[in-house]
């Protein structure tokens, strides 16, 4: 697993983009419609992903795995998945909670 994004749900995507880009100096890396924007963290390969979704789950890391489906099949009986694998534009995505209830997001880039 490798950390690829810090996920922050936001109330207003464009206001948040302005804050992170114009106030903090982050550069826009890519955008997925009107729902999600990735911002490059200076001096890091990790990106900040702001999205107007999943507010109830809170902020946290998004970790790259070779295959979300394989990870899920190997771990589904020992981890508490709250979102089973699903398609997203770059690949597959799932969410589980760690032993303390923290949200752990996993992603693969199978569609790139």
Biopython code that builds the backbone (N, CA, C, O; Angstrom):
import numpy as np
from Bio.PDB.StructureBuilder import StructureBuilder

atoms = [
    (1, "UNK", "N", (0.843, -1.186, 0.000)),
    (1, "UNK", "CA", (0.000, 0.000, 0.000)),
    (1, "UNK", "C", (0.884, 1.242, 0.000)),
    (1, "UNK", "O", (1.920, 1.306, 0.660)),
    (2, "UNK", "N", (0.430, 2.212, -0.761)),
    (2, "UNK", "CA", (1.168, 3.471, -0.861)),
    (2, "UNK", "C", (0.168, 4.619, -0.779)),
    (2, "UNK", "O", (-0.851, 4.609, -1.470)),
    (3, "UNK", "N", (0.456, 5.605, 0.061)),
    (3, "UNK", "CA", (-0.404, 6.773, 0.171)),
    (3, "UNK", "C", (-0.310, 7.593, -1.109)),
    (3, "UNK", "O", (0.780, 8.003, -1.507)),
    (4, "UNK", "N", (-1.454, 7.834, -1.757)),
    (4, "UNK", "CA", (-1.460, 8.628, -2.984)),
    (4, "UNK", "C", (-2.264, 9.922, -2.848)),
    (4, "UNK", "O", (-1.977, 10.906, -3.530)),
    (5, "UNK", "N", (-3.267, 9.922, -1.971)),
    (5, "UNK", "CA", (-4.097, 11.109, -1.771)),
    (5, "UNK", "C", (-4.370, 11.311, -0.293)),
    (5, "UNK", "O", (-4.481, 10.349, 0.467)),
    (6, "UNK", "N", (-4.477, 12.564, 0.106)),
    (6, "UNK", "CA", (-5.126, 12.928, 1.349)),
    (6, "UNK", "C", (-6.517, 13.383, 0.940)),
    (6, "UNK", "O", (-6.658, 14.312, 0.145)),
    (7, "UNK", "N", (-7.532, 12.746, 1.472)),
    (7, "UNK", "CA", (-8.906, 13.022, 1.075)),
    (7, "UNK", "C", (-9.544, 14.008, 2.052)),
    (7, "UNK", "O", (-9.542, 13.790, 3.264)),
    (8, "UNK", "N", (-10.095, 15.109, 1.498)),
    (8, "UNK", "CA", (-10.811, 16.079, 2.311)),
    (8, "UNK", "C", (-12.172, 16.358, 1.682)),
    (8, "UNK", "O", (-12.246, 16.951, 0.606)),
    (9, "UNK", "N", (-13.251, 15.934, 2.346)),
    (9, "UNK", "CA", (-14.573, 16.328, 1.844)),
    (9, "UNK", "C", (-14.773, 17.821, 2.095)),
    (9, "UNK", "O", (-14.388, 18.331, 3.147)),
    (10, "UNK", "N", (-15.365, 18.510, 1.149)),
    (10, "UNK", "CA", (-15.555, 19.957, 1.260)),
    (10, "UNK", "C", (-17.011, 20.317, 0.986)),
    (10, "UNK", "O", (-17.730, 19.579, 0.312)),
    (11, "UNK", "N", (-17.432, 21.457, 1.514)),
    (11, "UNK", "CA", (-18.808, 21.917, 1.312)),
    (11, "UNK", "C", (-18.986, 22.588, -0.045)),
    (11, "UNK", "O", (-20.021, 22.430, -0.692)),
    (12, "UNK", "N", (-17.975, 23.334, -0.470)),
    (12, "UNK", "CA", (-18.065, 24.059, -1.733)),
    (12, "UNK", "C", (-16.756, 23.840, -2.490)),
    (12, "UNK", "O", (-15.711, 24.361, -2.101)),
    (13, "UNK", "N", (-16.822, 23.076, -3.562)),
    (13, "UNK", "CA", (-15.622, 22.684, -4.295)),
    (13, "UNK", "C", (-14.846, 23.878, -4.834)),
    (13, "UNK", "O", (-13.623, 23.922, -4.700)),
    (14, "UNK", "N", (-15.525, 24.841, -5.436)),
    (14, "UNK", "CA", (-14.827, 25.980, -6.041)),
    (14, "UNK", "C", (-14.232, 26.910, -4.985)),
    (14, "UNK", "O", (-13.131, 27.426, -5.176)),
    (15, "UNK", "N", (-14.938, 27.133, -3.876)),
    (15, "UNK", "CA", (-14.371, 27.933, -2.786)),
    (15, "UNK", "C", (-13.137, 27.240, -2.215)),
    (15, "UNK", "O", (-12.135, 27.890, -1.917)),
    (16, "UNK", "N", (-13.214, 25.922, -2.064)),
    (16, "UNK", "CA", (-12.082, 25.170, -1.530)),
    (16, "UNK", "C", (-10.903, 25.186, -2.496)),
    (16, "UNK", "O", (-9.753, 25.310, -2.075)),
    (17, "UNK", "N", (-11.189, 25.060, -3.794)),
    (17, "UNK", "CA", (-10.128, 25.146, -4.789)),
    (17, "UNK", "C", (-9.419, 26.489, -4.676)),
    (17, "UNK", "O", (-8.189, 26.547, -4.675)),
    (18, "UNK", "N", (-10.181, 27.553, -4.582)),
    (18, "UNK", "CA", (-9.597, 28.881, -4.453)),
    (18, "UNK", "C", (-8.718, 28.976, -3.213)),
    (18, "UNK", "O", (-7.628, 29.545, -3.269)),
    (19, "UNK", "N", (-9.177, 28.432, -2.110)),
    (19, "UNK", "CA", (-8.404, 28.477, -0.869)),
    (19, "UNK", "C", (-7.075, 27.733, -1.008)),
    (19, "UNK", "O", (-6.013, 28.289, -0.730)),
    (20, "UNK", "N", (-7.144, 26.478, -1.439)),
    (20, "UNK", "CA", (-5.923, 25.673, -1.522)),
    (20, "UNK", "C", (-4.970, 26.166, -2.617)),
    (20, "UNK", "O", (-3.753, 26.151, -2.431)),
    (21, "UNK", "N", (-5.512, 26.595, -3.738)),
    (21, "UNK", "CA", (-4.677, 27.055, -4.855)),
    (21, "UNK", "C", (-4.163, 28.470, -4.629)),
    (21, "UNK", "O", (-2.958, 28.714, -4.686)),
    (22, "UNK", "N", (-5.077, 29.404, -4.372)),
    (22, "UNK", "CA", (-4.714, 30.819, -4.319)),
    (22, "UNK", "C", (-4.121, 31.237, -2.973)),
    (22, "UNK", "O", (-3.222, 32.077, -2.927)),
    (23, "UNK", "N", (-4.609, 30.669, -1.898)),
    (23, "UNK", "CA", (-4.111, 31.034, -0.569)),
    (23, "UNK", "C", (-2.883, 30.228, -0.174)),
    (23, "UNK", "O", (-1.917, 30.775, 0.359)),
    (24, "UNK", "N", (-2.924, 28.913, -0.439)),
    (24, "UNK", "CA", (-1.830, 28.040, -0.006)),
    (24, "UNK", "C", (-0.824, 27.712, -1.101)),
    (24, "UNK", "O", (0.254, 27.195, -0.807)),
    (25, "UNK", "N", (-1.151, 28.002, -2.358)),
    (25, "UNK", "CA", (-0.202, 27.803, -3.447)),
    (25, "UNK", "C", (-0.132, 26.398, -4.021)),
    (25, "UNK", "O", (0.814, 26.077, -4.741)),
    (26, "UNK", "N", (-1.116, 25.548, -3.719)),
    (26, "UNK", "CA", (-1.138, 24.220, -4.330)),
    (26, "UNK", "C", (-1.482, 24.359, -5.806)),
    (26, "UNK", "O", (-2.185, 25.290, -6.199)),
    (27, "UNK", "N", (-0.989, 23.435, -6.623)),
    (27, "UNK", "CA", (-1.292, 23.453, -8.051)),
    (27, "UNK", "C", (-2.318, 22.387, -8.380)),
    (27, "UNK", "O", (-2.253, 21.270, -7.868)),
    (28, "UNK", "N", (-3.273, 22.741, -9.244)),
    (28, "UNK", "CA", (-4.278, 21.770, -9.654)),
    (28, "UNK", "C", (-3.613, 20.695, -10.511)),
    (28, "UNK", "O", (-2.916, 21.003, -11.477)),
    (29, "UNK", "N", (-3.837, 19.431, -10.146)),
    (29, "UNK", "CA", (-3.265, 18.305, -10.885)),
    (29, "UNK", "C", (-4.264, 17.751, -11.894)),
    (29, "UNK", "O", (-3.899, 17.470, -13.035)),
    (30, "UNK", "N", (-5.512, 17.594, -11.485)),
    (30, "UNK", "CA", (-6.578, 17.147, -12.370)),
    (30, "UNK", "C", (-7.920, 17.387, -11.704)),
    (30, "UNK", "O", (-8.010, 17.710, -10.520)),
    (31, "UNK", "N", (-8.954, 17.218, -12.505)),
    (31, "UNK", "CA", (-10.313, 17.472, -12.023)),
    (31, "UNK", "C", (-11.252, 16.430, -12.610)),
    (31, "UNK", "O", (-11.102, 16.020, -13.761)),
    (32, "UNK", "N", (-12.213, 16.010, -11.816)),
    (32, "UNK", "CA", (-13.244, 15.067, -12.259)),
    (32, "UNK", "C", (-14.580, 15.792, -12.188)),
    (32, "UNK", "O", (-15.272, 15.764, -11.170)),
    (33, "UNK", "N", (-14.926, 16.444, -13.300)),
    (33, "UNK", "CA", (-16.182, 17.171, -13.378)),
    (33, "UNK", "C", (-16.323, 18.228, -12.299)),
    (33, "UNK", "O", (-15.377, 18.955, -11.995)),
    (34, "UNK", "N", (-17.501, 18.304, -11.731)),
    (34, "UNK", "CA", (-17.798, 19.270, -10.678)),
    (34, "UNK", "C", (-17.818, 18.605, -9.309)),
    (34, "UNK", "O", (-18.387, 19.146, -8.362)),
    (35, "UNK", "N", (-17.192, 17.425, -9.203)),
    (35, "UNK", "CA", (-17.243, 16.677, -7.954)),
    (35, "UNK", "C", (-15.899, 16.589, -7.237)),
    (35, "UNK", "O", (-15.860, 16.614, -6.007)),
    (36, "UNK", "N", (-14.797, 16.485, -7.981)),
    (36, "UNK", "CA", (-13.504, 16.234, -7.339)),
    (36, "UNK", "C", (-12.376, 16.970, -8.057)),
    (36, "UNK", "O", (-12.366, 17.097, -9.282)),
    (37, "UNK", "N", (-11.425, 17.450, -7.254)),
    (37, "UNK", "CA", (-10.229, 18.098, -7.783)),
    (37, "UNK", "C", (-9.030, 17.605, -6.975)),
    (37, "UNK", "O", (-9.065, 17.578, -5.745)),
    (38, "UNK", "N", (-7.976, 17.220, -7.679)),
    (38, "UNK", "CA", (-6.729, 16.834, -7.019)),
    (38, "UNK", "C", (-5.756, 17.994, -7.115)),
    (38, "UNK", "O", (-5.628, 18.633, -8.159)),
    (39, "UNK", "N", (-5.075, 18.255, -6.017)),
    (39, "UNK", "CA", (-4.101, 19.338, -5.933)),
    (39, "UNK", "C", (-2.756, 18.763, -5.535)),
    (39, "UNK", "O", (-2.661, 17.946, -4.619)),
    (40, "UNK", "N", (-1.729, 19.194, -6.224)),
    (40, "UNK", "CA", (-0.384, 18.705, -5.939)),
    (40, "UNK", "C", (0.151, 19.353, -4.672)),
    (40, "UNK", "O", (0.179, 20.579, -4.556)),
    (41, "UNK", "N", (0.575, 18.525, -3.722)),
    (41, "UNK", "CA", (1.209, 19.040, -2.514)),
    (41, "UNK", "C", (2.659, 19.369, -2.842)),
    (41, "UNK", "O", (3.377, 18.500, -3.337)),
    (42, "UNK", "N", (3.108, 20.571, -2.589)),
    (42, "UNK", "CA", (4.487, 20.956, -2.911)),
    (42, "UNK", "C", (5.509, 20.018, -2.257)),
    (42, "UNK", "O", (5.414, 19.704, -1.071)),
    (43, "UNK", "N", (6.474, 19.583, -3.048)),
    (43, "UNK", "CA", (7.540, 18.738, -2.543)),
    (43, "UNK", "C", (7.138, 17.319, -2.220)),
    (43, "UNK", "O", (7.836, 16.642, -1.465)),
    (44, "UNK", "N", (6.027, 16.844, -2.771)),
    (44, "UNK", "CA", (5.530, 15.512, -2.443)),
    (44, "UNK", "C", (4.883, 14.864, -3.661)),
    (44, "UNK", "O", (4.396, 15.553, -4.558)),
    (45, "UNK", "N", (4.883, 13.537, -3.683)),
    (45, "UNK", "CA", (4.138, 12.807, -4.709)),
    (45, "UNK", "C", (2.670, 12.663, -4.322)),
    (45, "UNK", "O", (1.837, 12.312, -5.158)),
    (46, "UNK", "N", (2.352, 12.932, -3.063)),
    (46, "UNK", "CA", (0.984, 12.814, -2.561)),
    (46, "UNK", "C", (0.178, 14.022, -3.011)),
    (46, "UNK", "O", (0.680, 15.146, -3.042)),
    (47, "UNK", "N", (-1.072, 13.774, -3.358)),
    (47, "UNK", "CA", (-1.971, 14.852, -3.772)),
    (47, "UNK", "C", (-3.081, 15.017, -2.740)),
    (47, "UNK", "O", (-3.453, 14.070, -2.048)),
    (48, "UNK", "N", (-3.598, 16.230, -2.651)),
    (48, "UNK", "CA", (-4.773, 16.506, -1.839)),
    (48, "UNK", "C", (-5.979, 16.361, -2.748)),
    (48, "UNK", "O", (-6.064, 17.025, -3.781)),
    (49, "UNK", "N", (-6.913, 15.497, -2.373)),
    (49, "UNK", "CA", (-8.125, 15.291, -3.152)),
    (49, "UNK", "C", (-9.272, 15.946, -2.405)),
    (49, "UNK", "O", (-9.649, 15.502, -1.320)),
    (50, "UNK", "N", (-9.831, 17.011, -2.988)),
    (50, "UNK", "CA", (-11.001, 17.657, -2.400)),
    (50, "UNK", "C", (-12.215, 17.216, -3.202)),
    (50, "UNK", "O", (-12.187, 17.153, -4.431)),
    (51, "UNK", "N", (-13.271, 16.915, -2.476)),
    (51, "UNK", "CA", (-14.452, 16.358, -3.133)),
    (51, "UNK", "C", (-15.689, 16.746, -2.338)),
    (51, "UNK", "O", (-15.650, 16.828, -1.110)),
    (52, "UNK", "N", (-16.773, 16.980, -3.037)),
    (52, "UNK", "CA", (-18.019, 17.321, -2.361)),
    (52, "UNK", "C", (-18.872, 16.063, -2.175)),
    (52, "UNK", "O", (-20.029, 16.002, -2.593)),
    (53, "UNK", "N", (-18.258, 15.055, -1.528)),
    (53, "UNK", "CA", (-18.901, 13.765, -1.306)),
    (53, "UNK", "C", (-18.331, 13.154, -0.027)),
    (53, "UNK", "O", (-17.282, 13.582, 0.455)),
    (54, "UNK", "N", (-19.002, 12.183, 0.505)),
    (54, "UNK", "CA", (-18.553, 11.405, 1.668)),
    (54, "UNK", "C", (-18.271, 12.255, 2.900)),
    (54, "UNK", "O", (-17.342, 11.961, 3.652)),
    (55, "UNK", "N", (-19.057, 13.299, 3.114)),
    (55, "UNK", "CA", (-18.875, 14.150, 4.293)),
    (55, "UNK", "C", (-18.979, 13.353, 5.583)),
    (55, "UNK", "O", (-18.235, 13.596, 6.533)),
    (56, "UNK", "N", (-19.894, 12.409, 5.612)),
    (56, "UNK", "CA", (-20.124, 11.643, 6.837)),
    (56, "UNK", "C", (-18.941, 10.750, 7.203)),
    (56, "UNK", "O", (-18.826, 10.330, 8.354)),
    (57, "UNK", "N", (-18.069, 10.455, 6.257)),
    (57, "UNK", "CA", (-16.919, 9.583, 6.528)),
    (57, "UNK", "C", (-15.688, 10.355, 6.967)),
    (57, "UNK", "O", (-14.787, 9.772, 7.569)),
    (58, "UNK", "N", (-15.625, 11.641, 6.685)),
    (58, "UNK", "CA", (-14.507, 12.463, 7.116)),
    (58, "UNK", "C", (-13.268, 12.348, 6.245)),
    (58, "UNK", "O", (-13.250, 11.642, 5.236)),
    (59, "UNK", "N", (-12.242, 13.057, 6.663)),
    (59, "UNK", "CA", (-10.976, 13.108, 5.935)),
    (59, "UNK", "C", (-10.137, 11.871, 6.239)),
    (59, "UNK", "O", (-10.371, 11.159, 7.215)),
    (60, "UNK", "N", (-9.148, 11.637, 5.366)),
    (60, "UNK", "CA", (-8.235, 10.519, 5.599)),
    (60, "UNK", "C", (-7.407, 10.224, 4.370)),
    (60, "UNK", "O", (-7.499, 10.921, 3.360)),
    (61, "UNK", "N", (-6.605, 9.193, 4.464)),
    (61, "UNK", "CA", (-5.738, 8.804, 3.368)),
    (61, "UNK", "C", (-6.439, 7.919, 2.358)),
    (61, "UNK", "O", (-7.392, 7.211, 2.683)),
    (62, "UNK", "N", (-5.956, 7.970, 1.135)),
    (62, "UNK", "CA", (-6.374, 7.058, 0.070)),
    (62, "UNK", "C", (-5.110, 6.318, -0.353)),
    (62, "UNK", "O", (-4.125, 6.933, -0.763)),
    (63, "UNK", "N", (-5.149, 5.001, -0.248)),
    (63, "UNK", "CA", (-3.966, 4.182, -0.460)),
    (63, "UNK", "C", (-4.080, 3.366, -1.750)),
    (63, "UNK", "O", (-5.111, 2.752, -2.025)),
    (64, "UNK", "N", (-3.016, 3.372, -2.520)),
    (64, "UNK", "CA", (-2.947, 2.619, -3.762)),
    (64, "UNK", "C", (-2.608, 1.160, -3.457)),
    (64, "UNK", "O", (-1.670, 0.868, -2.716)),
    (65, "UNK", "N", (-3.389, 0.253, -4.042)),
    (65, "UNK", "CA", (-3.109, -1.183, -3.980)),
    (65, "UNK", "C", (-3.055, -1.703, -5.411)),
    (65, "UNK", "O", (-3.562, -1.058, -6.330)),
    (66, "UNK", "N", (-2.449, -2.850, -5.596)),
    (66, "UNK", "CA", (-2.357, -3.414, -6.950)),
    (66, "UNK", "C", (-3.730, -3.701, -7.524)),
    (66, "UNK", "O", (-3.997, -3.401, -8.687)),
    (67, "UNK", "N", (-4.603, -4.283, -6.709)),
    (67, "UNK", "CA", (-5.953, -4.609, -7.143)),
    (67, "UNK", "C", (-6.900, -4.495, -5.963)),
    (67, "UNK", "O", (-6.757, -5.215, -4.975)),
    (68, "UNK", "N", (-7.868, -3.593, -6.060)),
    (68, "UNK", "CA", (-8.870, -3.439, -5.003)),
    (68, "UNK", "C", (-9.649, -4.734, -4.842)),
    (68, "UNK", "O", (-9.934, -5.150, -3.719)),
    (69, "UNK", "N", (-9.995, -5.376, -5.956)),
    (69, "UNK", "CA", (-10.783, -6.608, -5.877)),
    (69, "UNK", "C", (-10.014, -7.723, -5.176)),
    (69, "UNK", "O", (-10.583, -8.442, -4.354)),
    (70, "UNK", "N", (-8.736, -7.875, -5.488)),
    (70, "UNK", "CA", (-7.928, -8.897, -4.824)),
    (70, "UNK", "C", (-7.754, -8.578, -3.345)),
    (70, "UNK", "O", (-7.862, -9.472, -2.506)),
    (71, "UNK", "N", (-7.485, -7.311, -3.011)),
    (71, "UNK", "CA", (-7.347, -6.897, -1.620)),
    (71, "UNK", "C", (-8.632, -7.217, -0.864)),
    (71, "UNK", "O", (-8.592, -7.773, 0.233)),
    (72, "UNK", "N", (-9.759, -6.868, -1.450)),
    (72, "UNK", "CA", (-11.055, -7.122, -0.827)),
    (72, "UNK", "C", (-11.259, -8.619, -0.596)),
    (72, "UNK", "O", (-11.637, -9.027, 0.502)),
    (73, "UNK", "N", (-11.016, -9.428, -1.605)),
    (73, "UNK", "CA", (-11.216, -10.881, -1.466)),
    (73, "UNK", "C", (-10.310, -11.471, -0.386)),
    (73, "UNK", "O", (-10.729, -12.350, 0.367)),
    (74, "UNK", "N", (-9.080, -10.992, -0.310)),
    (74, "UNK", "CA", (-8.133, -11.500, 0.685)),
    (74, "UNK", "C", (-8.460, -11.037, 2.102)),
    (74, "UNK", "O", (-8.151, -11.739, 3.065)),
    (75, "UNK", "N", (-9.078, -9.868, 2.242)),
    (75, "UNK", "CA", (-9.250, -9.257, 3.562)),
    (75, "UNK", "C", (-10.696, -9.110, 4.027)),
    (75, "UNK", "O", (-10.923, -8.658, 5.149)),
    (76, "UNK", "N", (-11.677, -9.473, 3.212)),
    (76, "UNK", "CA", (-13.076, -9.176, 3.546)),
    (76, "UNK", "C", (-13.544, -9.850, 4.831)),
    (76, "UNK", "O", (-14.474, -9.358, 5.471)),
    (77, "UNK", "N", (-12.937, -10.944, 5.220)),
    (77, "UNK", "CA", (-13.358, -11.634, 6.437)),
    (77, "UNK", "C", (-12.666, -11.102, 7.688)),
    (77, "UNK", "O", (-13.069, -11.433, 8.804)),
    (78, "UNK", "N", (-11.624, -10.278, 7.516)),
    (78, "UNK", "CA", (-10.906, -9.775, 8.685)),
    (78, "UNK", "C", (-10.961, -8.252, 8.819)),
    (78, "UNK", "O", (-10.602, -7.715, 9.867)),
    (79, "UNK", "N", (-11.399, -7.559, 7.789)),
    (79, "UNK", "CA", (-11.539, -6.103, 7.836)),
    (79, "UNK", "C", (-13.012, -5.730, 7.783)),
    (79, "UNK", "O", (-13.835, -6.490, 7.272)),
    (80, "UNK", "N", (-13.340, -4.567, 8.309)),
    (80, "UNK", "CA", (-14.727, -4.081, 8.318)),
    (80, "UNK", "C", (-14.957, -3.145, 7.137)),
    (80, "UNK", "O", (-14.809, -1.929, 7.259)),
    (81, "UNK", "N", (-15.318, -3.720, 5.999)),
    (81, "UNK", "CA", (-15.575, -2.912, 4.806)),
    (81, "UNK", "C", (-16.918, -2.207, 4.939)),
    (81, "UNK", "O", (-17.927, -2.821, 5.287)),
    (82, "UNK", "N", (-16.914, -0.908, 4.657)),
    (82, "UNK", "CA", (-18.157, -0.134, 4.664)),
    (82, "UNK", "C", (-18.567, 0.254, 3.248)),
    (82, "UNK", "O", (-19.687, 0.719, 3.035)),
    (83, "UNK", "N", (-17.683, 0.070, 2.288)),
    (83, "UNK", "CA", (-18.003, 0.249, 0.878)),
    (83, "UNK", "C", (-17.242, -0.812, 0.102)),
    (83, "UNK", "O", (-16.012, -0.807, 0.060)),
    (84, "UNK", "N", (-17.982, -1.714, -0.505)),
    (84, "UNK", "CA", (-17.366, -2.779, -1.292)),
    (84, "UNK", "C", (-16.787, -2.200, -2.577)),
    (84, "UNK", "O", (-17.134, -1.084, -2.964)),
    (85, "UNK", "N", (-15.910, -2.947, -3.240)),
    (85, "UNK", "CA", (-15.289, -2.433, -4.463)),
    (85, "UNK", "C", (-16.312, -1.908, -5.469)),
    (85, "UNK", "O", (-17.353, -2.520, -5.710)),
    (86, "UNK", "N", (-15.981, -0.766, -6.040)),
    (86, "UNK", "CA", (-16.842, -0.122, -7.035)),
    (86, "UNK", "C", (-15.980, 0.533, -8.098)),
    (86, "UNK", "O", (-14.809, 0.837, -7.869)),
    (87, "UNK", "N", (-16.567, 0.746, -9.253)),
    (87, "UNK", "CA", (-15.872, 1.425, -10.346)),
    (87, "UNK", "C", (-15.850, 2.925, -10.102)),
    (87, "UNK", "O", (-16.840, 3.517, -9.673)),
    (88, "UNK", "N", (-14.702, 3.525, -10.382)),
    (88, "UNK", "CA", (-14.550, 4.971, -10.443)),
    (88, "UNK", "C", (-13.713, 5.242, -11.693)),
    (88, "UNK", "O", (-13.114, 4.310, -12.230)),
    (89, "UNK", "N", (-13.652, 6.485, -12.173)),
    (89, "UNK", "CA", (-12.966, 6.718, -13.457)),
    (89, "UNK", "C", (-11.566, 6.103, -13.598)),
    (89, "UNK", "O", (-11.287, 5.509, -14.639)),
    (90, "UNK", "N", (-10.668, 6.216, -12.599)),
    (90, "UNK", "CA", (-9.345, 5.635, -12.868)),
    (90, "UNK", "C", (-9.238, 4.140, -12.600)),
    (90, "UNK", "O", (-8.247, 3.525, -12.995)),
    (91, "UNK", "N", (-10.231, 3.530, -11.938)),
    (91, "UNK", "CA", (-10.113, 2.101, -11.624)),
    (91, "UNK", "C", (-11.181, 1.629, -10.670)),
    (91, "UNK", "O", (-12.376, 1.759, -10.934)),
    (92, "UNK", "N", (-10.726, 1.066, -9.529)),
    (92, "UNK", "CA", (-11.642, 0.523, -8.528)),
    (92, "UNK", "C", (-11.352, 1.178, -7.180)),
    (92, "UNK", "O", (-10.257, 1.691, -6.954)),
    (93, "UNK", "N", (-12.346, 1.156, -6.283)),
    (93, "UNK", "CA", (-12.283, 1.892, -5.028)),
    (93, "UNK", "C", (-13.082, 1.140, -3.985)),
    (93, "UNK", "O", (-14.122, 0.566, -4.307)),
    (94, "UNK", "N", (-12.624, 1.127, -2.739)),
    (94, "UNK", "CA", (-13.352, 0.526, -1.623)),
    (94, "UNK", "C", (-12.939, 1.236, -0.340)),
    (94, "UNK", "O", (-11.931, 1.941, -0.300)),
    (95, "UNK", "N", (-13.736, 1.036, 0.709)),
    (95, "UNK", "CA", (-13.469, 1.679, 1.994)),
    (95, "UNK", "C", (-13.684, 0.662, 3.109)),
    (95, "UNK", "O", (-14.648, -0.103, 3.098)),
    (96, "UNK", "N", (-12.765, 0.672, 4.070)),
    (96, "UNK", "CA", (-12.952, -0.123, 5.280)),
    (96, "UNK", "C", (-12.550, 0.728, 6.479)),
    (96, "UNK", "O", (-11.974, 1.805, 6.321)),
    (97, "UNK", "N", (-12.857, 0.241, 7.671)),
    (97, "UNK", "CA", (-12.463, 0.938, 8.898)),
    (97, "UNK", "C", (-11.392, 0.123, 9.607)),
    (97, "UNK", "O", (-11.435, -1.107, 9.634)),
    (98, "UNK", "N", (-10.420, 0.850, 10.187)),
    (98, "UNK", "CA", (-9.379, 0.166, 10.940)),
    (98, "UNK", "C", (-9.906, -0.190, 12.334)),
    (98, "UNK", "O", (-11.075, 0.052, 12.635)),
    (99, "UNK", "N", (-9.062, -0.754, 13.170)),
    (99, "UNK", "CA", (-9.471, -1.230, 14.485)),
    (99, "UNK", "C", (-9.973, -0.112, 15.400)),
    (99, "UNK", "O", (-10.682, -0.381, 16.370)),
    (100, "UNK", "N", (-9.612, 1.141, 15.099)),
    (100, "UNK", "CA", (-10.062, 2.281, 15.898)),
    (100, "UNK", "C", (-11.238, 3.014, 15.260)),
    (100, "UNK", "O", (-11.691, 4.032, 15.783)),
    (101, "UNK", "N", (-11.733, 2.507, 14.137)),
    (101, "UNK", "CA", (-12.865, 3.131, 13.459)),
    (101, "UNK", "C", (-12.495, 4.194, 12.453)),
    (101, "UNK", "O", (-13.372, 4.872, 11.918)),
    (102, "UNK", "N", (-11.190, 4.355, 12.180)),
    (102, "UNK", "CA", (-10.762, 5.317, 11.169)),
    (102, "UNK", "C", (-11.052, 4.779, 9.774)),
    (102, "UNK", "O", (-10.905, 3.584, 9.517)),
    (103, "UNK", "N", (-11.463, 5.664, 8.881)),
    (103, "UNK", "CA", (-11.776, 5.274, 7.513)),
    (103, "UNK", "C", (-10.487, 5.107, 6.715)),
    (103, "UNK", "O", (-9.611, 5.973, 6.732)),
    (104, "UNK", "N", (-10.388, 3.985, 6.020)),
    (104, "UNK", "CA", (-9.249, 3.673, 5.159)),
    (104, "UNK", "C", (-9.798, 3.474, 3.748)),
    (104, "UNK", "O", (-10.608, 2.579, 3.510)),
    (105, "UNK", "N", (-9.355, 4.306, 2.827)),
    (105, "UNK", "CA", (-9.792, 4.202, 1.442)),
    (105, "UNK", "C", (-8.696, 3.554, 0.624)),
    (105, "UNK", "O", (-7.520, 3.873, 0.792)),
    (106, "UNK", "N", (-9.076, 2.637, -0.269)),
    (106, "UNK", "CA", (-8.111, 2.010, -1.165)),
    (106, "UNK", "C", (-8.559, 2.221, -2.606)),
    (106, "UNK", "O", (-9.751, 2.317, -2.899)),
    (107, "UNK", "N", (-7.583, 2.290, -3.488)),
    (107, "UNK", "CA", (-7.835, 2.563, -4.897)),
    (107, "UNK", "C", (-6.833, 1.784, -5.732)),
    (107, "UNK", "O", (-5.720, 1.497, -5.292)),
    (108, "UNK", "N", (-7.249, 1.451, -6.941)),
    (108, "UNK", "CA", (-6.289, 0.999, -7.941)),
    (108, "UNK", "C", (-6.532, 1.810, -9.204)),
    (108, "UNK", "O", (-7.571, 2.455, -9.345)),
    (109, "UNK", "N", (-5.590, 1.778, -10.103)),
    (109, "UNK", "CA", (-5.718, 2.549, -11.345)),
    (109, "UNK", "C", (-5.851, 1.610, -12.531)),
    (109, "UNK", "O", (-5.173, 1.776, -13.545)),
    (110, "UNK", "N", (-6.724, 0.628, -12.400)),
    (110, "UNK", "CA", (-6.906, -0.407, -13.401)),
    (110, "UNK", "C", (-7.373, 0.133, -14.755)),
    (110, "UNK", "O", (-7.126, -0.495, -15.784)),
    (111, "UNK", "N", (-8.034, 1.270, -14.767)),
    (111, "UNK", "CA", (-8.577, 1.817, -16.017)),
    (111, "UNK", "C", (-7.671, 2.832, -16.687)),
    (111, "UNK", "O", (-8.066, 3.452, -17.674)),
    (112, "UNK", "N", (-6.460, 3.016, -16.169)),
    (112, "UNK", "CA", (-5.556, 3.986, -16.791)),
    (112, "UNK", "C", (-4.684, 3.324, -17.814)),
    (112, "UNK", "O", (-3.858, 3.985, -18.443)),
]
sb = StructureBuilder()
sb.init_structure("model")
sb.init_model(0)
sb.init_chain("A")
sb.init_seg("    ")
for serial, (resi, resn, name, xyz) in enumerate(atoms, 1):
    if name == "N":
        sb.init_residue(resn, " ", resi, " ")
    sb.init_atom(name, np.array(xyz, "f"), 0.0, 1.0, " ", f" {name:<3s}", serial, name[0])
structure = sb.get_structure()
